[in-house]
Amino acid sequence: MRQLLGIRRIYRHMKIAFVYGSLTGGGAERVISNLANRLSETHNVSIIIFTEEDSVYRLNENIKLIRPVKLQKGKSIIYRIVGFLNRSKFLQENIKSYDCVISFDNLLATQCKLVSPKTKVIGSERANPFFAKKFKEKLTIKLSCILDGFIFQTRGASMCYPKGIRNKSCIIPNAFWGKDIILPKYKDRDNCICASGRITAVKRYDLIIKAFKTVREKYPEYLLKIYGVGDKEGEIRKLIEEYGLSDAVSLMGWSKDIISNLLRNKIFILASDYEGMPNGLIEAMACGCTCISRNCKFGPAEIIDNEKDGLLIDSADENDFAAALIKVIEDETLAEEMSINAYKKIKNKFNEQIIINKFCDYIDDVIKR
């Protein structure tokens, strides 16, 4: 596995294509758009998508957005087979001129390599392979061995893959893509606990609300704000009402400026059953929130040093989360110290220039092979 230090070196001018289903919103899509924008400052960059919708993220004018003129629609087996064949032909015609193709969808990455064997193709695991149970997910992991390179976000995720792919892979965590941040004084922040991410079962907002109920009984001045949307929103609203917390818990919806919101709040909490690499946690630490995270697979333990720049909770017990919240509320000196340490860590280890350099380093190495 390649060890990348993120040290600036001179790179050749590269022609790079990102291949993904869409750019209509989501963690992987946001990373692709940020990477493409930064890489396009010095390299020729295109993005190939398979949807009629335009990108919800701002893309530099010199990035070429490519998509099929006619998109195959339908869910039947026939439509899927025809769609696969048409996509294969489209990819074969459009990726062969690139020095390197990168896809955060590993089925697409495999398809790219199969239809254009001479093209250098890099895949990337953006989800959590530890919980891969479906045949399609397991097959994707095995097929990744045919790729020229592979990027993992965490060491834990890499260990779920065969040795053959690990030997030609590297680990590059997510970056904090925001501008330089000036932290407000901790005492000037709102007495507010916040959480962010899609409102889905795996994010365990139910656990957060149950823990907050205990906190609220002791510290009624504290509020809870949840930023995000998702299919479990109705259930979470019902739980809030059931616990009598309607005046204290707010579902804020999707935020266009999550950084400004995080800077106003004192505490950030993450209770997910599992993660790929928690962008929300990185953003919260960059904004100097005191962070409390469940020590789930994978990511939090590779970002937080327990009790130095955040707290890791090894259980899914609401009482443990409540105790951690009460601890940082009562010990504001500790909370502020972890807040500052978290801010410094993200600035020094997860800033976008370091991460961009690591991507350029690895892409350049794969092209040379």
C-alpha positions in Angstrom: 0.0 0.0 0.0 1.4 3.4 -1.0 2.2 5.8 1.8 1.4 9.3 0.6 2.8 12.3 2.5 1.0 15.0 0.6 4.3 16.8 -0.2 4.2 19.0 -3.3 6.1 17.8 -6.3 6.1 18.6 -10.0 3.5 16.7 -11.9 3.0 16.1 -15.6 0.0 17.7 -17.2 -2.6 15.0 -16.9 -5.9 14.3 -18.7 -8.3 12.9 -16.1 -11.9 11.8 -16.3 -14.2 11.2 -13.3 -17.0 8.7 -14.0 -20.1 8.6 -11.8 -23.9 8.2 -12.1 -24.8 11.8 -11.3 -23.9 15.0 -9.5 -27.3 15.6 -7.9 -26.2 15.6 -4.3 -24.4 13.3 -1.8 -21.0 12.9 -0.1 -19.2 11.2 -3.1 -20.6 13.7 -5.6 -19.5 16.6 -3.5 -15.9 15.1 -3.2 -15.8 14.6 -7.0 -16.9 18.2 -7.7 -14.3 19.6 -5.2 -11.5 17.3 -6.6 -12.4 18.1 -10.2 -12.4 21.9 -9.5 -9.0 21.8 -7.8 -7.4 19.4 -10.3 -8.7 21.5 -13.3 -6.6 24.4 -12.2 -3.5 22.6 -13.5 -4.9 19.6 -15.5 -7.4 18.7 -18.2 -10.5 17.4 -16.3 -13.8 15.9 -17.5 -16.7 14.4 -15.6 -18.8 11.7 -17.3 -22.3 11.2 -15.8 -25.4 9.2 -16.7 -28.3 11.5 -15.8 -30.2 14.4 -17.4 -29.9 16.5 -14.3 -27.1 19.1 -14.1 -24.7 19.2 -11.2 -26.0 20.8 -8.0 -22.4 21.7 -7.3 -20.5 24.6 -8.9 -18.0 23.4 -11.5 -15.2 25.4 -13.1 -15.9 26.5 -16.6 -13.0 24.5 -18.0 -14.4 21.2 -16.7 -16.0 19.3 -19.5 -19.3 17.6 -18.5 -20.1 14.6 -20.7 -23.2 12.5 -20.8 -25.0 10.2 -23.3 -27.3 12.0 -25.7 -29.9 9.3 -25.1 -30.3 7.8 -21.6 -31.8 4.3 -21.2 -34.7 4.4 -18.7 -36.7 1.6 -17.1 -36.2 -1.0 -14.3 -37.0 -4.2 -16.1 -34.2 -6.8 -16.8 -34.4 -6.0 -20.5 -33.9 -2.3 -19.9 -31.0 -2.9 -17.6 -29.2 -5.2 -20.1 -29.7 -2.7 -22.9 -28.6 0.1 -20.6 -25.5 -1.8 -19.6 -24.6 -2.4 -23.2 -25.2 1.2 -24.3 -23.2 2.5 -21.4 -20.3 0.1 -22.2 -20.2 1.4 -25.8 -20.4 5.0 -24.6 -17.6 4.5 -22.1 -15.4 2.7 -24.7 -15.8 5.7 -27.1 -15.2 8.4 -24.5 -12.5 7.3 -22.0 -9.8 5.9 -24.2 -8.1 9.3 -24.7 -7.6 9.9 -21.0 -4.4 9.3 -19.0 -6.5 8.1 -16.1 -10.1 7.5 -15.2 -11.4 7.7 -11.6 -14.7 6.4 -10.4 -16.2 6.4 -7.0 -18.7 3.7 -8.2 -16.7 0.5 -8.4 -19.1 -1.3 -10.8 -18.6 1.7 -13.2 -14.8 1.5 -12.6 -14.8 -2.2 -13.4 -16.9 -1.6 -16.5 -14.5 1.2 -17.6 -11.5 -1.2 -17.3 -13.3 -4.0 -19.2 -14.3 -1.9 -22.2 -11.0 0.0 -22.3 -8.2 -2.3 -21.0 -5.3 0.0 -21.9 -6.8 2.9 -20.0 -5.6 3.4 -16.4 -8.6 3.1 -14.1 -8.7 3.9 -10.4 -11.6 2.8 -8.2 -12.5 4.1 -4.7 -14.5 2.7 -1.8 -16.7 5.5 -0.4 -19.1 3.3 1.6 -18.5 0.7 4.3 -17.4 -2.7 2.8 -17.5 -4.3 6.2 -21.3 -4.5 5.9 -21.4 -5.6 2.3 -23.9 -8.4 2.2 -25.6 -8.3 -1.2 -24.1 -10.4 -4.0 -23.6 -7.3 -6.1 -21.5 -5.7 -3.3 -19.4 -8.7 -2.7 -18.8 -9.2 -6.5 -17.7 -5.6 -6.8 -15.0 -6.1 -4.1 -13.6 -9.2 -5.9 -13.7 -7.5 -9.3 -11.7 -4.5 -8.0 -8.5 -6.6 -8.5 -8.6 -5.9 -12.2 -8.3 -2.1 -11.6 -4.9 -0.3 -11.9 -5.3 1.4 -8.6 -7.6 1.9 -5.7 -8.2 4.7 -3.1 -9.5 4.0 0.4 -10.7 6.6 2.9 -9.7 4.5 5.9 -7.4 1.7 6.9 -10.4 -0.2 8.3 -12.1 -0.2 4.9 -8.9 -1.4 3.1 -8.7 -4.5 5.3 -12.1 -5.7 3.9 -10.5 -6.0 0.4 -8.3 -8.7 -1.1 -4.5 -8.4 -0.7 -4.2 -8.0 -4.4 -6.0 -4.7 -4.5 -4.5 -3.5 -1.2 -1.0 -3.9 -2.6 -1.6 -1.3 -5.3 -3.9 1.0 -3.3 -3.4 4.0 -1.1 -5.4 5.6 1.8 -6.5 9.2 1.3 -9.0 10.6 3.8 -11.6 13.2 3.0 -10.5 16.8 3.1 -12.1 19.8 4.7 -13.0 21.8 1.6 -13.9 25.0 3.3 -12.0 28.3 3.4 -9.9 29.4 6.3 -12.0 29.6 9.4 -11.8 32.1 12.2 -13.1 30.4 15.3 -15.5 32.4 17.6 -14.8 32.3 21.3 -16.2 29.1 22.7 -18.3 31.0 25.4 -19.9 33.0 22.7 -21.3 30.0 20.9 -25.0 29.0 21.3 -25.9 26.4 23.9 -26.7 24.0 21.2 -25.9 20.4 20.2 -26.0 19.7 16.5 -25.9 16.7 14.1 -25.8 16.5 10.3 -26.3 14.0 7.6 -29.1 12.1 5.8 -32.0 11.2 8.1 -31.8 7.5 7.6 -31.9 4.5 10.0 -28.1 4.0 10.0 -27.5 7.5 11.3 -29.3 6.7 14.6 -30.9 10.0 15.2 -33.2 8.1 17.5 -30.3 7.4 19.8 -29.2 11.1 19.8 -32.7 12.3 20.7 -33.0 9.8 23.5 -29.7 10.9 24.9 -30.7 14.6 24.5 -33.8 14.0 26.5 -31.7 13.1 29.5 -29.5 16.2 29.0 -32.5 18.4 28.6 -33.8 17.4 32.0 -30.6 18.6 33.6 -29.8 21.5 31.3 -33.0 22.9 29.9 -31.2 25.8 28.2 -29.7 23.4 25.6 -31.2 22.8 22.2 -30.6 20.1 19.6 -30.5 20.9 15.8 -30.4 18.3 13.1 -29.3 19.3 9.6 -30.3 17.0 6.8 -33.2 15.3 5.1 -34.1 11.6 4.5 -36.7 8.8 4.5 -36.8 8.6 8.3 -37.8 12.2 8.9 -41.4 11.4 9.7 -40.3 8.8 12.3 -37.9 11.2 13.9 -40.5 14.0 14.1 -42.9 11.5 15.8 -40.2 10.5 18.4 -39.5 14.2 19.1 -43.2 14.8 19.8 -43.5 11.6 21.9 -40.6 12.7 24.1 -42.1 16.2 24.5 -39.1 17.9 22.9 -40.8 19.8 20.1 -39.7 23.1 21.7 -36.1 21.9 22.0 -35.3 19.8 18.9 -35.4 21.3 15.4 -35.1 19.5 12.1 -33.3 22.2 10.0 -33.5 20.5 6.6 -30.6 20.5 4.1 -28.2 23.4 4.8 -26.6 25.3 2.0 -24.1 26.8 4.5 -23.5 24.1 7.1 -20.2 25.8 8.1 -21.9 29.0 9.3 -24.3 26.8 11.3 -21.6 24.7 12.9 -19.6 27.8 13.9 -22.6 28.9 16.0 -23.0 25.7 18.0 -20.9 24.3 20.8 -21.3 20.5 20.4 -21.5 18.1 17.5 -22.7 14.5 17.9 -22.5 11.5 15.6 -24.2 8.2 16.5 -24.1 6.2 13.2 -24.1 2.4 13.2 -21.4 2.7 10.5 -19.7 5.2 8.2 -17.6 5.3 5.1 -15.7 8.4 6.2 -17.8 10.9 8.1 -17.6 14.3 6.3 -19.9 15.8 8.9 -17.5 15.0 11.7 -14.5 16.5 9.8 -16.5 19.7 9.1 -17.6 20.0 12.7 -14.0 19.6 14.0 -12.8 22.1 11.4 -15.4 24.6 12.9 -14.2 24.0 16.4 -17.2 22.1 17.7 -16.6 19.9 20.7 -17.2 16.5 19.0 -18.7 13.3 20.4 -18.8 10.4 18.1 -19.7 6.7 18.3 -16.7 4.6 17.6 -18.3 2.9 14.7 -16.7 1.2 11.6 -15.1 3.1 10.0 -13.6 6.6 10.3 -14.2 8.2 13.7 -11.2 6.5 15.4 -9.0 7.5 12.5 -10.0 11.2 13.0 -10.5 11.6 16.7 -7.9 11.1 19.4 -10.1 10.3 22.3 -10.3 12.9 25.0 -7.7 15.1 23.2 -9.7 16.5 20.3 -13.1 14.7 20.8 -14.8 11.9 22.6 -15.3 8.4 21.2 -18.2 6.3 22.6 -17.7 2.5 22.2 -21.4 1.6 22.7 -24.8 2.3 21.3 -26.2 3.1 24.7 -28.1 6.3 25.0 -26.9 6.7 28.6 -23.3 6.7 27.5 -24.0 9.4 25.0 -26.0 11.4 27.6 -23.1 11.1 30.0 -20.6 12.3 27.4 -22.8 15.3 26.6 -23.2 16.2 30.2 -19.4 15.9 30.7 -18.5 18.5 28.1 -21.4 20.8 29.2 -20.2 20.7 32.8 -16.4 20.9 32.0 -16.2 23.8 29.6 -12.4 24.0 30.0 -12.1 20.5 28.6 -14.7 21.2 25.9 -12.9 24.3 24.7 -9.5 22.5 24.8 -10.9 19.7 22.6 -12.5 22.3 20.3 -9.2 24.0 19.7 -7.3 20.8 19.2 -9.9 19.5 16.7 -9.7 22.7 14.7 -5.8 22.5 14.6 -5.9 18.8 13.6 -8.2 19.4 10.6 -6.2 22.4 9.5 -2.9 20.6 9.7 -3.8 17.1 8.5 -7.1 17.3 6.5 -6.8 20.5 4.6 -7.6 20.5 0.9 -4.1 21.2 -0.4 -2.6 18.2 1.4 -5.3 16.0 0.2 -5.1 17.3 -3.4 -1.4 16.7 -3.4 -1.9 13.1 -2.3 -4.4 12.5 -5.1 -2.0 14.0 -7.7 0.8 11.9 -6.3 -1.1 8.7 -6.5 -2.7 9.4 -9.9 0.8 10.2 -11.3 2.2 7.0 -9.9 -0.6 4.9 -11.4 -0.1 6.5 -14.8 3.6 5.7 -14.7 3.0 2.0 -14.0 
